[in-house]
Amino acid sequence: MFNLAGRVALITGGSRGIGRAIAIRLAEHGMDVIVNYVRHRHDAQVTASEVERFGQRCLIVKANVAKEKDTKAMFDAIREEFGSLDVLVSNAASGVLKPVLELTERHWNWSMDINARALLSLVQLGLPLMKEGSRVLAVSSLGSIRAIENYATVGASKAALESLVRHLAVELGPHGILVNTVSAGAVDTDALKKFPNREEILENALKRTPLGRLTTPDDVADVALFLCSNLSNMIQGQVVTVDGGYAITG
């Protein structure tokens, strides 16, 4: 069920954290991988080395997925190297961590472009390389449904991302393409280090997680693997939450 040999996956923001974990997990089960990055080429190369350790090909592509010109060039490279695409994982994310009343138009547009609109461009440009049975996965967070301190632009953009997934699922379903969201709980990645109250967030999450530990990038990657497999053939337009029960504790 988890033999994905011969398939190709693109992971945006695949150089570190959750993106890296997904890239490695898919390679472990036979997929060739495209690792997209913007700033951290060394990290992307580390991910590529892990992918190649499983005997899979890995293409590293620098592209800011908030810019359609970059995204188009990335798909041109994918077409030239692989000729097709089976899995598209929209994981790249960014945003401004400020109180709502301090936000500017630039802060809002930046977060929306990279976290939500990018998925639209990725699907529109990637669809010609995809076929029946292909998968689109978006990586979201609990901030899409909860108010988190200093998280307004990111949370709003993640809510928009999840809504876009539902609409894409309706339109792409008749073509046999599955579109879903993986929403992660509090995961201790480099992104979380930007929060001034990081330790408080992690401590609170740990206390409120029924399973007694924090979510890891590997936990998220395991669910991504499931959604790429034939076991998920009737899951469409859903948000699958990976948080050890954190979200249900109020």
N, C-alpha and C positions, 0 to 999 in steps of 0.2 A: 504493500500500500504506500510505502514511503520511498519507493524506487523512482527517482525523478531523472534518471539518466537520459541524456540527449536534449534536455530542456535548458533554456537560457533565462536568467533572471537579472533585472536591473534593480539595484538598491540605491536610491538617492541618499546622500548623507551616510554612505556605507563605510566610512573610514574609521568610525569609533562607535562606542556604546551599543545601542540597540541595533543600529544599522550593521555594524560589524558582526554582531552575534547572528543576525539573520543571514548575512552573506555566508558565514562559516557553516551554519546549520544546513543551508540549502546545498552548499558544495559537498558537505559530508554525505548527502543523499543523492549525489550524482549530477547536480546542476552546474553548468558554466555560469559565471557571474560577471556582471559589470558593476564596478564600484565607482560611484560618483562622489566627488568631493569638491570643495571650493578652496580651502586654505591649507589643509593639513595633508600635504602629499606624502610625507613620511608615514603618517598613520595609515593612509590608503595603501601604501606599499606593504605595510605590516599585515593588513587585512588580506591583500593579494597573496602574500606568502602563505598565509593560513589556508586560503582557498586552494592554492596549487599543491599544498601538502596532501590533499585528497585526490590529486591527479586531475583536477579540473582547470580549465582555462579561466583566466581573469583579465578583463580589460579595465584599466583605470582611466577614467575620464574626468577632467576638470571642467565643471560647468556650474554656473549659478542658475538654478532652476527657476528663480524668480524672473529671469530674463529669457524671453522666448528665443532670442537669437542663439544664446548658449544652448538651450534645450534642443533646438533644431540641429545644431552642430553635433550634439551628443548622439542623437538618433541617426544622423548620417554615419557616424563612426560605428555605431552598433550594427547598422545595415551592412556596412562594408566588412566588418569582422565576423558577424554571425548570420546575417541574412534574415533573422526572425527573432521574436521575443515571446516568451511564454508567461513570464511573471514580471509585473511592474510593482515595485514597492516604493510608495511615496513616504519616505521617512525623514528627509531633510527638513529641519525646523530651525526657527530663530524667533526673536521677539525682543520687546523692550519691557523690562521689569520696573514699572513705576506705578505710583498711585493713579487712579483714573483721572483725577483732576489735573494731573501734570502731563497727560498725554497730548501729543501734537498730531497733526495730520500725517506727518512723515512717519511717526511711530506706528500709527494705525495702518497706513498703506504698506509699510515694510512687512509687518507681521502677517497681514492678510495675503500679500503677494507670495511670500515664501511658504506659508503654512497651509493656504487654501487654494489660491488661484493656480499655484504651480501644478496641482493635481490635474486641473483642467487641461493645461498645456501638455502635460505628460501624456494624458490619455489621447488627446486629439492628435498629437504627433506620433505617438507610439502605436496607435490602433492599426495602421497599415501593416505593421510587422506582426500583429497578433492574429490568432485564429480561434476557432471554437475550442473551448477547454482552457483558454488562457485565464490568468488571474490578475486582478488589480487589488492591491492591499494598501490601505492608508494607515499610518501610525498616529494615534491620537493620545489624549491624556484625560484624566478625570476633571481637569480644569474646564473641559467643554460643558460640563453639567454642574460644576460647583464654583462658588466664589472663593478664590484663593488670593491671598494678599499679594499685591503688585503683579497679578497675572492677567489683568483685564484684556489686553490686546491678544495675548497668546490664547487665553481661554475662548475669547470670541472667535478667533480664527480657527481654533480646533472645532468649535461648534459648527462653523461654516463648512469645514472639511467633512464632518460627519453627515451634514445635510447633502452636500455634493455627492458623497458616496451613495446615498439612497437614490438620488436622481439618476446617477450613472448606472446603478444596478437595474433600474427600470428600463433604461434605453439600451443597455448592452446585453441584458438578459436574453432577448430574442436571438442574439448572435452567439449565444453559448458562452459568454464571457462572465465570469463571476467577479463581483466587486464587493469588498467588505472592509471593515475597520477593525484594527486591533488597538484597544485602549489600555494603556499601561498605568499601573498604580505608581506609587512613589518609588522610582528606580534611581539608585545612587550612581549617576553618570556625570560626565564633565559638565553637562548642561545644568545640572542641579547645583554645581559648585558656584554658579553665578548668583544664586539666591543668598542674600545676607543672613537669612534665618535658616540655612540649610540644616544645621544640626537639630533645630527645633522641629522642622518638617519631618525629618527621618525618625526622630524619637517618637513624635506623635503618631506617625504612620505605623510604627512597630507596635505601639501600645494597642492600636485599634485594629490590627490585622488578626483575625481569628486563627489563621494558620501559624502565627507566631514568628514570622520572618518577613523581611522585605522582598519585594519582587526584584528579580535580577534580569539583565538583558537576555540571558539564556532562557528564562521562563517565557519571555515574549517571543523569542525565536522559535520555541517549541510550538506555540500556537500558530505562528506564521507558517511553519512546516505543515501542520495539520490543514490549514486553509489552502495550501498549495497541492494537497494530496487529493486522491479520489474519494477519500472519506468525507470530504466537505462538499460534495457535488450538489447538495440541495440547500446550502447556506448562501443566501444572497441578500445584500443590502443591510447586513447586520453589524452591530458593534459588539465585538467579543472582548469582554473586560478581563484583564489578567492582573489581579491585585491581591490574591489570597483572602478575599472577602472584605477588604478595607472599605469599599464603597457602600457596603450594606450596613455599616455600623453607625450611620447617622452623622 
